Amino acid sequence: MSEADLKKRLFDLLREDEEFRYAVVGLLGYRDILDRLEEHNLTFFDSFHAASALSLPDQSIVSFDRAYDRVAGLRRIDPADFA
């Protein structure tokens, strides 16, 4: 199998196989993202950004999305506050 074929197969598995996708995410150290996804009913995208923001010294995120208000320890800054 060529490298291109292998990459295609891996991307197909990530798209099609939820169990495989979660296994890969866990191996990459994103268990925190998955926990937040379940705990706060966030999308994967929001969970990823919440986990990233929590890893920063000020643990803040600038967003209109109030879903981040449900994440303990995360401070959401509303962009309208800058106007």
Summary of the structure (lengths in Angstrom):
residues: 83
radius of gyration: 16.1
end to end distance: 54.9
largest distance: 54.9
contacts: 189
relative contact order: 0.10
helix: 65%
strand: 7%
